[in-house]
Amino acid sequence: MIMRTASFASATSIKMALTILVSAFVFSNAHAQTPAPENTTPAAETQAAPLTMPMINEQTETATPEPVTEAPLTKPTVVDASKISAGDTAWLLASTALVLFMTIPGLALFYAGMVRKKNVLATMAHSFAVTCLVTVIWVVIGYSLAFTPGSPYIGGLDRVLLSGMEFVKETGKLSVSEIAPTIPESVFIMFQMTFAIITPALITGAFAERMKFSALLIFITLWSIFVYAPVAHWVWEPGGWLAMRGVLDFAGGTVVHINAGVSGLVAAIIIGPRLGFGKEPMPPHNLVLTVIGACMLWVGWFGFNAGSAVAADGRAGMAMLATQIATAVGALSWMIIEWLRRGKPSVLGLVSGAVSGLVAITPASGFVGVSGALVIGAAAGLACYWGATTLKSKLGYDDSLDVFGVHAVGGIVGALLTGVFAVESIGGASSSFGNQAFGVIVTVVYSAVMTALILGIVSALVGLRVTPEAEIEGLDLEQHGEHVL
């Protein structure tokens, strides 16, 4: 019995031992397959953990930084070349060439074809000389007065002789204007220079065939500094007082066309009419030149208007489309009214209507849609036809090449209708008829008064007009010693 009990106990002990061994094996195997928890680190590592965790958090935070919004520029500034847009720059370079093309040879041919043969070279010389003279004036003082912050009425002197305009290839730094921050400032200066050139060149058509060349040069110098630069600053520099008031002028309705047209009228009245005006015929000597010049103006005007977006973007595209529409409708509008009134549509009337459409859409081109362009073009053709015929005849002034009738009247129509048809989703701004009228009135009064004062100064210095004998002989021979055979 004892032996049996002992054998049973031994067997039981063996079974328990085997069970413990198997359980230990299973437990150890399972424990080996279970991943260690994150806090099962050696003591030294556990103590170091608090130092490493913030570093991990910092890396995570810096990997997704908050977006930084750069403050808009408020003055010409030196930036890194990476800020420059190749597309915007390329488009403005092309636009600059197009606008210069408008003056030489476009305007030179347009005007030369409408004068008498004995004055054709002198008339072309006006456009060419103005191009050269205003280039120098713009570099010396004009750009600084027009496009640098100063007061609401005139710019500062930071860019006299273009001081501060920079391009350093080695460091990749260059200056930009606050108005066009994605293009080099040198390109913006050139683009705006072409506007400063064509504006006084337009005025010369009002007193064609009778003004001294020396008087012209002095007049253009003073006018560019004391009339063009301030008005450009008022309207186009963000700190200008008309700009802050919300007066809209996308590409030059007030700055260029009203400014030039009103000054041309004042000059034509002060200098007086041509000998024989209203008594003897003074037909254009070569309308082929005028048509060619008008075609060049039309093509170049795309740089004038679409280039004023200072970017190769959708707004530039809308400005180009509006320009094409208004020009075509302006030409047709003038043609139809002339056809109805005179029985025949003249070629001179057709191209004059196209120019009137170009003028009127200029202030509106970056703000209006298709319907606005259609209405502005039609209104411009009718209004400018009236200005160049009925108004001129009733008042009796001798505006030789209808600078006031086309540019001032067309510019006024376009500026006023900009307040009516401006679409905020296109141009990002809106105005009103009354606000635009205020800008028109200010420009008209300032241009008229300042032009009269400048002409008075020029008259006292060198006189304004050639002698009657010189006028009869022709300005080509008398002023330049040359003539066209």
C-alpha positions in Angstrom: 0.0 0.0 0.0 2.8 2.3 0.9 4.6 1.3 -2.2 1.6 2.0 -4.4 1.0 5.3 -2.7 4.6 6.3 -3.2 4.5 5.3 -6.9 1.3 7.3 -7.4 2.9 10.4 -5.7 6.0 10.0 -7.9 3.8 9.8 -11.0 1.8 12.9 -9.9 5.0 14.8 -9.2 6.3 13.9 -12.6 3.1 15.1 -14.3 3.2 18.4 -12.4 6.8 18.9 -13.3 6.0 18.3 -17.0 3.1 20.6 -16.8 5.2 23.4 -15.3 7.9 22.9 -17.9 5.4 23.0 -20.8 3.7 26.1 -19.3 7.0 27.8 -18.8 8.0 27.0 -22.4 4.7 28.3 -23.8 4.8 31.5 -21.7 8.4 32.2 -22.7 7.7 31.7 -26.4 4.6 33.9 -26.3 6.5 36.6 -24.4 9.3 36.5 -27.0 6.7 37.2 -29.8 5.1 40.1 -28.1 6.7 43.5 -29.0 8.2 45.3 -26.1 6.3 48.4 -24.9 7.8 51.9 -25.6 8.6 52.4 -21.9 10.8 49.2 -21.6 14.0 51.1 -22.2 17.1 51.0 -20.1 17.3 53.5 -17.3 19.8 55.7 -19.1 17.6 55.9 -22.2 14.5 56.5 -20.1 16.2 59.5 -18.5 17.3 60.8 -21.9 13.8 60.5 -23.3 12.5 63.8 -22.0 15.3 65.6 -23.9 14.6 63.9 -27.2 10.8 64.2 -27.3 10.6 68.0 -27.6 13.2 67.8 -30.5 10.9 65.4 -32.3 7.9 67.8 -31.8 9.9 70.8 -33.1 10.8 68.9 -36.3 7.2 68.1 -36.8 6.1 71.7 -36.4 8.8 73.1 -38.7 7.9 70.6 -41.4 4.5 72.3 -41.9 5.1 76.1 -41.3 2.4 78.6 -41.3 2.1 80.4 -44.7 3.8 83.8 -44.6 2.0 86.7 -46.4 4.4 89.3 -47.6 3.3 92.9 -47.2 2.7 94.7 -50.5 5.4 97.0 -51.7 4.8 100.7 -51.2 7.8 102.1 -53.2 10.5 100.9 -55.6 12.4 98.1 -53.8 15.3 95.8 -54.4 14.2 92.2 -54.5 15.7 88.8 -55.4 15.6 87.7 -59.0 13.4 84.8 -58.1 10.5 87.3 -57.6 10.5 88.1 -61.3 8.0 86.5 -63.7 9.6 85.6 -67.0 6.1 85.7 -68.7 5.1 89.1 -67.3 8.5 90.5 -68.3 8.4 89.1 -71.8 5.0 90.5 -72.4 5.9 94.0 -71.1 9.1 94.0 -73.2 6.9 93.3 -76.3 4.3 95.9 -75.2 7.0 98.5 -74.8 8.2 98.0 -78.4 4.5 98.2 -79.6 3.8 101.5 -77.8 7.0 103.0 -79.2 6.0 101.8 -82.6 2.8 103.8 -82.2 4.8 107.1 -82.2 7.6 106.2 -84.6 6.6 105.5 -87.3 2.8 105.2 -86.5 1.8 108.7 -85.4 4.5 110.3 -87.6 2.9 108.7 -90.7 -0.6 109.3 -89.6 0.0 113.0 -89.1 2.3 113.5 -92.1 -0.3 112.2 -94.5 -2.9 114.8 -93.4 -0.8 118.0 -93.8 0.2 119.7 -97.1 3.2 118.4 -99.0 5.4 121.4 -98.1 5.1 120.5 -94.3 5.3 116.7 -94.4 9.0 116.5 -93.2 8.5 119.1 -90.5 5.4 117.2 -89.2 7.3 113.9 -89.1 10.2 115.7 -87.4 7.9 116.6 -84.5 7.2 113.0 -83.6 10.8 112.0 -84.0 12.3 114.9 -82.0 9.7 114.4 -79.3 10.7 110.8 -79.0 14.3 111.8 -78.4 13.7 114.7 -76.2 11.2 113.1 -73.8 13.5 110.0 -73.5 16.1 112.2 -71.8 13.6 114.2 -69.8 12.0 110.9 -68.5 15.4 109.6 -67.4 16.5 112.8 -65.7 13.4 113.8 -63.8 10.1 112.6 -65.4 9.9 109.1 -64.1 10.8 110.1 -60.6 8.1 112.8 -60.5 5.5 110.5 -61.9 6.1 107.1 -60.3 7.8 107.5 -56.9 6.0 108.2 -53.6 6.2 111.7 -52.6 3.0 113.6 -51.9 -0.5 113.0 -53.3 0.3 115.6 -56.0 3.8 115.0 -57.2 6.4 112.2 -56.8 9.7 112.5 -55.0 13.3 112.8 -56.3 14.5 109.2 -55.4 14.8 108.3 -59.0 16.4 111.4 -60.5 18.8 110.2 -63.2 17.3 106.8 -62.3 19.4 106.7 -59.1 18.5 103.6 -57.1 17.4 101.5 -60.0 19.5 98.4 -59.8 20.4 95.2 -61.5 23.3 93.2 -60.0 23.8 89.9 -61.9 26.3 88.4 -59.4 24.0 88.7 -56.4 20.8 88.1 -58.3 19.3 91.3 -57.0 17.3 94.0 -58.9 14.8 96.7 -58.3 11.1 96.6 -59.0 8.3 99.2 -58.9 5.6 98.7 -56.4 3.1 99.0 -59.3 4.7 96.1 -61.2 6.5 93.9 -58.7 7.0 90.9 -61.0 9.0 92.7 -63.7 12.4 94.5 -63.5 12.1 98.2 -62.8 14.1 99.0 -65.9 11.4 97.4 -68.1 8.6 99.3 -66.2 10.6 102.6 -66.7 10.9 101.9 -70.4 7.2 101.0 -70.8 6.0 104.2 -69.0 8.5 106.2 -71.0 6.7 105.3 -74.3 3.5 106.8 -72.8 5.3 109.9 -71.8 6.6 110.1 -75.4 3.4 109.7 -77.3 1.3 112.1 -75.2 3.1 115.3 -76.2 3.6 113.9 -79.7 -0.2 113.9 -80.0 -0.4 117.6 -79.1 1.8 118.6 -82.1 -1.0 117.7 -84.5 -3.1 120.6 -83.2 -0.6 123.3 -84.3 0.9 121.5 -87.3 2.2 123.7 -90.2 2.8 126.9 -88.2 4.9 126.5 -84.9 8.6 127.2 -84.7 10.7 124.1 -84.1 12.7 125.8 -81.4 9.4 126.8 -79.6 8.2 123.2 -79.9 11.2 121.8 -78.1 11.0 124.2 -75.2 7.2 123.7 -74.9 7.5 119.9 -74.9 10.3 120.0 -72.2 8.2 122.2 -69.9 5.0 120.4 -70.6 6.4 117.0 -69.9 7.7 118.1 -66.5 4.9 120.3 -65.3 1.8 118.8 -66.9 2.3 115.1 -67.9 4.3 114.0 -64.8 1.9 115.4 -62.2 -1.2 114.1 -63.9 0.4 110.7 -64.3 1.3 110.7 -60.6 -2.3 111.7 -59.6 -3.9 108.9 -61.5 -1.4 106.0 -61.8 0.8 106.2 -58.7 -1.1 104.4 -55.8 -0.5 107.4 -53.5 -1.8 109.9 -56.1 -4.8 111.9 -54.9 -7.1 110.9 -57.9 -6.1 107.3 -57.5 -6.9 107.3 -53.8 -10.3 108.9 -54.7 -11.0 105.9 -57.0 -10.8 107.6 -60.4 -10.2 104.8 -62.9 -7.9 105.1 -65.9 -6.5 101.8 -67.0 -4.2 102.9 -69.8 -4.4 106.7 -70.3 -7.9 108.2 -71.0 -7.2 111.1 -68.7 -3.4 111.0 -68.4 -2.8 110.7 -72.2 -5.8 111.6 -74.3 -7.7 114.3 -72.4 -4.4 115.8 -71.3 -3.1 116.0 -74.8 -6.4 116.9 -76.5 -7.1 119.9 -74.2 -3.5 121.1 -74.4 -3.7 120.9 -78.1 -6.9 123.0 -78.2 -5.3 125.7 -76.0 -2.2 125.7 -78.2 -4.2 126.0 -81.4 -6.2 128.9 -80.1 -3.2 130.8 -78.6 -1.0 130.3 -81.7 -3.8 131.1 -84.0 -5.1 129.6 -87.2 -3.1 128.8 -90.3 -3.0 131.4 -93.0 -6.0 131.0 -95.3 -7.8 128.7 -92.8 -11.5 128.6 -93.7 -10.8 130.5 -97.0 -8.7 128.2 -99.1 -8.7 124.4 -99.3 -6.1 122.5 -97.3 -6.5 118.9 -98.3 -4.3 116.1 -97.0 -1.4 115.5 -99.4 -1.2 111.7 -99.1 -3.9 109.7 -97.3 -2.0 106.5 -98.0 0.5 107.5 -95.4 -2.4 108.3 -93.0 -4.0 104.9 -93.5 -0.7 103.1 -93.0 -0.1 105.1 -89.8 -3.6 104.4 -88.5 -3.0 100.7 -89.0 0.3 100.9 -87.1 -1.5 102.7 -84.3 -4.2 100.0 -84.1 -1.6 97.2 -83.8 0.6 99.1 -81.4 -2.4 100.0 -79.2 -2.6 96.4 -78.0 0.7 97.1 -76.2 -0.8 100.3 -75.0 -3.9 98.8 -73.4 -3.2 95.1 -72.8 0.4 96.0 -71.7 -1.1 98.2 -69.0 -2.1 95.1 -67.0 1.7 94.8 -66.4 1.2 91.0 -66.4 0.6 88.3 -68.9 -2.7 87.3 -67.5 -6.5 87.1 -68.0 -6.9 90.8 -67.5 -4.5 91.6 -70.3 -6.5 89.2 -72.5 -9.7 91.0 -71.7 -8.1 94.4 -72.3 -6.9 93.2 -75.7 -10.4 91.9 -76.6 -12.1 95.1 -75.5 -9.7 97.1 -77.5 -10.3 95.2 -80.7 -14.1 95.4 -80.3 -14.3 99.1 -79.5 -11.9 100.0 -82.4 -13.9 98.1 -85.0 -17.2 99.5 -83.7 -15.8 103.1 -83.6 -14.8 102.9 -87.2 -18.2 101.5 -88.3 -20.0 104.1 -86.2 -18.1 107.1 -87.8 -18.5 105.5 -91.3 -22.3 105.1 -90.9 -23.0 108.7 -89.6 -20.7 110.2 -92.3 -22.4 108.1 -95.0 -25.8 109.2 -93.9 -24.9 112.9 -93.6 -22.6 113.3 -96.6 -23.6 110.5 -98.9 -20.2 108.8 -99.1 -18.0 107.1 -96.4 -14.5 108.7 -96.6 -11.4 106.7 -96.0 -10.1 109.4 -93.7 -13.4 109.1 -91.7 -13.0 105.4 -91.5 -9.5 105.5 -90.0 -10.5 108.5 -87.8 -13.4 106.4 -86.4 -11.0 103.6 -85.6 -8.7 105.9 -83.7 -11.7 107.4 -81.8 -12.6 103.9 -80.7 -9.0 103.2 -79.6 -9.0 106.4 -77.6 -12.3 105.9 -75.8 -11.6 102.3 -74.8 -8.2 103.2 -73.4 -9.3 104.1 -69.9 -11.9 101.3 -69.8 -10.1 98.4 -71.4 -9.0 96.7 -68.2 -12.3 97.2 -66.5 -15.1 96.5 -68.9 -16.6 93.4 -70.7 -17.8 92.9 -74.2 -21.0 94.8 -73.9 -19.2 97.8 -72.4 -16.7 97.7 -75.3 -19.5 97.7 -77.9 -21.2 100.7 -76.3 -18.0 102.7 -75.8 -16.9 102.1 -79.4 -20.2 103.2 -80.8 -20.4 106.3 -78.6 -16.9 107.3 -79.5 -17.4 107.1 -83.2 -20.5 109.4 -83.0 -19.1 111.8 -80.4 -15.7 112.2 -82.1 -17.4 112.8 -85.5 -19.4 115.6 -83.9 -16.3 117.0 -82.2 -14.1 117.0 -85.4 -16.9 118.5 -87.6 -19.8 120.3 -86.0 -18.1 121.5 -82.8 -14.9 122.6 -84.7 -17.0 124.5 -87.3 -19.2 126.3 -84.8 -16.3 127.4 -82.6 -14.0 128.3 -85.5 -10.7 127.1 -84.0 -8.0 125.7 -86.2 -7.1 122.3 -84.7 -5.1 121.2 -87.7 -5.4 117.4 -87.3 -8.3 117.2 -84.9 -6.4 116.4 -81.7 -9.2 117.9 -79.5 -12.0 116.5 -81.6 -10.7 112.9 -81.5 -8.4 112.6 -78.4 -10.1 115.0 -75.9 -13.7 114.1 -76.9 -12.9 110.4 -77.2 -11.0 110.4 -73.9 -13.9 112.1 -72.1 -16.4 109.7 -73.5 -14.3 106.7 -72.5 -13.5 108.1 -69.0 -17.1 108.8 -68.2 -18.4 105.5 -69.5 -15.8 103.6 -67.6 -17.8 104.6 -64.5 -20.9 103.1 -66.0 -19.6 99.9 -67.5 -16.7 98.9 -65.1 -17.1 95.3 -64.0 -15.5 94.7 -60.6 -14.9 91.0 -61.3 -12.8 91.9 -64.3 -10.8 94.9 -63.0 -11.1 94.5 -59.3 -12.5 98.0 -58.9 -15.6 100.0 -59.6 -16.3 103.7 -59.9 -19.3 106.0 -60.8 -20.1 108.4 -63.5 -19.8 111.3 -61.0 -16.4 110.2 -59.8 -15.1 109.8 -63.3 -16.5 113.2 -64.2 -14.6 114.7 -61.3 -11.3 113.3 -62.7 -12.2 114.6 -66.2 -12.9 118.1 -64.9 -9.7 118.2 -62.8 -7.6 117.1 -65.8 -9.2 119.5 -68.2 -8.7 122.5 -66.0 -5.2 121.7 -65.0 -4.1 120.9 -68.5 -5.7 124.1 -70.0 -4.2 126.5 -67.4 -0.7 125.0 -67.3 -0.5 124.8 -71.1 -1.5 128.5 -71.4 1.2 129.5 -68.8 3.9 127.4 -70.6 3.0 128.8 -74.0 3.3 132.3 -72.5 6.8 131.6 -71.2 7.8 130.1 -74.6 6.4 133.0 -76.5 8.4 135.4 -74.3 11.6 133.4 -74.9 11.6 132.6 -78.6 8.2 133.3 -80.0 5.7 130.7 -81.0 5.0 131.1 -84.7 7.0 131.2 -87.9 6.7 134.3 -90.1 3.9 134.5 -92.7 6.5 134.2 -95.4 7.9 131.0 -93.9 4.4 129.6 -93.5 3.7 130.2 -97.2 7.0 128.7 -98.2 6.5 125.7 -96.0 8.1 124.5 -92.8 10.2 121.8 -94.5 12.4 124.4 -96.3 12.1 127.2 -93.8 12.7 125.2 -90.6 14.8 122.3 -91.8 16.3 123.2 -95.2 14.8 120.2 -96.9 11.7 119.3 -99.0 9.9 116.4 -100.6 10.1 116.2 -104.4 
